[in-house]
Amino acid sequence: MATGKKAKNMGKTIKGKAKEATGKAVGNESLEAKGRAEQIAGDAKQTAQKAKDTLKH
């Protein structure tokens, strides 16, 4: 996987976790849901990139 893309996707996942935790802490369900969605998007992109890398090798 390209290092830049890996870092970007991992950053998105971490950012989502932070948003979710903040949402839980302050009782903001919307922020919590956005955080979960960001985590899912980051994880999906990582999985897709790994699959693409597997097919190349």
PyMOL CGO cylinders between C-alpha atoms (Angstrom):
from pymol import cmd
from pymol.cgo import CYLINDER

trace = [
    CYLINDER, 0.00, 0.00, 0.00, 1.26, 3.44, -0.76, 0.3, 1, 1, 1, 1, 1, 1,
    CYLINDER, 1.26, 3.44, -0.76, 2.55, 4.95, 2.46, 0.3, 1, 1, 1, 1, 1, 1,
    CYLINDER, 2.55, 4.95, 2.46, 0.76, 8.26, 1.88, 0.3, 1, 1, 1, 1, 1, 1,
    CYLINDER, 0.76, 8.26, 1.88, -2.60, 6.61, 1.30, 0.3, 1, 1, 1, 1, 1, 1,
    CYLINDER, -2.60, 6.61, 1.30, -2.12, 4.31, 4.28, 0.3, 1, 1, 1, 1, 1, 1,
    CYLINDER, -2.12, 4.31, 4.28, -1.38, 7.26, 6.54, 0.3, 1, 1, 1, 1, 1, 1,
    CYLINDER, -1.38, 7.26, 6.54, -4.35, 9.21, 5.19, 0.3, 1, 1, 1, 1, 1, 1,
    CYLINDER, -4.35, 9.21, 5.19, -6.75, 6.31, 5.73, 0.3, 1, 1, 1, 1, 1, 1,
    CYLINDER, -6.75, 6.31, 5.73, -5.36, 5.59, 9.19, 0.3, 1, 1, 1, 1, 1, 1,
    CYLINDER, -5.36, 5.59, 9.19, -5.70, 9.26, 10.05, 0.3, 1, 1, 1, 1, 1, 1,
    CYLINDER, -5.70, 9.26, 10.05, -9.33, 9.19, 9.00, 0.3, 1, 1, 1, 1, 1, 1,
    CYLINDER, -9.33, 9.19, 9.00, -9.96, 6.18, 11.22, 0.3, 1, 1, 1, 1, 1, 1,
    CYLINDER, -9.96, 6.18, 11.22, -8.23, 7.80, 14.20, 0.3, 1, 1, 1, 1, 1, 1,
    CYLINDER, -8.23, 7.80, 14.20, -10.08, 11.08, 13.62, 0.3, 1, 1, 1, 1, 1, 1,
    CYLINDER, -10.08, 11.08, 13.62, -13.35, 9.13, 13.59, 0.3, 1, 1, 1, 1, 1, 1,
    CYLINDER, -13.35, 9.13, 13.59, -12.49, 7.43, 16.88, 0.3, 1, 1, 1, 1, 1, 1,
    CYLINDER, -12.49, 7.43, 16.88, -11.74, 10.80, 18.44, 0.3, 1, 1, 1, 1, 1, 1,
    CYLINDER, -11.74, 10.80, 18.44, -15.04, 12.25, 17.20, 0.3, 1, 1, 1, 1, 1, 1,
    CYLINDER, -15.04, 12.25, 17.20, -16.96, 9.25, 18.51, 0.3, 1, 1, 1, 1, 1, 1,
    CYLINDER, -16.96, 9.25, 18.51, -15.30, 9.49, 21.93, 0.3, 1, 1, 1, 1, 1, 1,
    CYLINDER, -15.30, 9.49, 21.93, -15.96, 13.22, 22.12, 0.3, 1, 1, 1, 1, 1, 1,
    CYLINDER, -15.96, 13.22, 22.12, -19.58, 12.67, 21.12, 0.3, 1, 1, 1, 1, 1, 1,
    CYLINDER, -19.58, 12.67, 21.12, -20.01, 10.07, 23.85, 0.3, 1, 1, 1, 1, 1, 1,
    CYLINDER, -20.01, 10.07, 23.85, -18.34, 12.30, 26.44, 0.3, 1, 1, 1, 1, 1, 1,
    CYLINDER, -18.34, 12.30, 26.44, -20.56, 15.29, 25.77, 0.3, 1, 1, 1, 1, 1, 1,
    CYLINDER, -20.56, 15.29, 25.77, -23.71, 13.33, 24.94, 0.3, 1, 1, 1, 1, 1, 1,
    CYLINDER, -23.71, 13.33, 24.94, -23.80, 14.47, 21.31, 0.3, 1, 1, 1, 1, 1, 1,
    CYLINDER, -23.80, 14.47, 21.31, -25.28, 11.56, 19.33, 0.3, 1, 1, 1, 1, 1, 1,
    CYLINDER, -25.28, 11.56, 19.33, -24.77, 13.31, 15.99, 0.3, 1, 1, 1, 1, 1, 1,
    CYLINDER, -24.77, 13.31, 15.99, -21.04, 13.76, 16.57, 0.3, 1, 1, 1, 1, 1, 1,
    CYLINDER, -21.04, 13.76, 16.57, -20.81, 10.17, 17.78, 0.3, 1, 1, 1, 1, 1, 1,
    CYLINDER, -20.81, 10.17, 17.78, -22.50, 8.91, 14.59, 0.3, 1, 1, 1, 1, 1, 1,
    CYLINDER, -22.50, 8.91, 14.59, -20.25, 11.04, 12.38, 0.3, 1, 1, 1, 1, 1, 1,
    CYLINDER, -20.25, 11.04, 12.38, -17.25, 9.58, 14.14, 0.3, 1, 1, 1, 1, 1, 1,
    CYLINDER, -17.25, 9.58, 14.14, -18.43, 6.03, 13.55, 0.3, 1, 1, 1, 1, 1, 1,
    CYLINDER, -18.43, 6.03, 13.55, -19.08, 6.83, 9.89, 0.3, 1, 1, 1, 1, 1, 1,
    CYLINDER, -19.08, 6.83, 9.89, -15.58, 8.26, 9.48, 0.3, 1, 1, 1, 1, 1, 1,
    CYLINDER, -15.58, 8.26, 9.48, -14.08, 5.15, 11.05, 0.3, 1, 1, 1, 1, 1, 1,
    CYLINDER, -14.08, 5.15, 11.05, -16.02, 2.91, 8.69, 0.3, 1, 1, 1, 1, 1, 1,
    CYLINDER, -16.02, 2.91, 8.69, -14.95, 4.98, 5.68, 0.3, 1, 1, 1, 1, 1, 1,
    CYLINDER, -14.95, 4.98, 5.68, -11.30, 4.86, 6.71, 0.3, 1, 1, 1, 1, 1, 1,
    CYLINDER, -11.30, 4.86, 6.71, -11.41, 1.12, 7.36, 0.3, 1, 1, 1, 1, 1, 1,
    CYLINDER, -11.41, 1.12, 7.36, -13.15, 0.48, 4.03, 0.3, 1, 1, 1, 1, 1, 1,
    CYLINDER, -13.15, 0.48, 4.03, -10.55, 2.45, 2.11, 0.3, 1, 1, 1, 1, 1, 1,
    CYLINDER, -10.55, 2.45, 2.11, -7.74, 0.59, 3.88, 0.3, 1, 1, 1, 1, 1, 1,
    CYLINDER, -7.74, 0.59, 3.88, -9.33, -2.73, 3.01, 0.3, 1, 1, 1, 1, 1, 1,
    CYLINDER, -9.33, -2.73, 3.01, -9.81, -1.73, -0.62, 0.3, 1, 1, 1, 1, 1, 1,
    CYLINDER, -9.81, -1.73, -0.62, -6.20, -0.55, -0.89, 0.3, 1, 1, 1, 1, 1, 1,
    CYLINDER, -6.20, -0.55, -0.89, -4.92, -3.80, 0.67, 0.3, 1, 1, 1, 1, 1, 1,
    CYLINDER, -4.92, -3.80, 0.67, -6.98, -5.82, -1.81, 0.3, 1, 1, 1, 1, 1, 1,
    CYLINDER, -6.98, -5.82, -1.81, -5.61, -3.78, -4.67, 0.3, 1, 1, 1, 1, 1, 1,
    CYLINDER, -5.61, -3.78, -4.67, -2.06, -4.34, -3.42, 0.3, 1, 1, 1, 1, 1, 1,
    CYLINDER, -2.06, -4.34, -3.42, -2.68, -8.07, -3.10, 0.3, 1, 1, 1, 1, 1, 1,
    CYLINDER, -2.68, -8.07, -3.10, -3.79, -8.29, -6.73, 0.3, 1, 1, 1, 1, 1, 1,
    CYLINDER, -3.79, -8.29, -6.73, -0.67, -6.45, -7.89, 0.3, 1, 1, 1, 1, 1, 1,
    CYLINDER, -0.67, -6.45, -7.89, 1.70, -8.95, -6.26, 0.3, 1, 1, 1, 1, 1, 1,
]
cmd.load_cgo(trace, "trace")
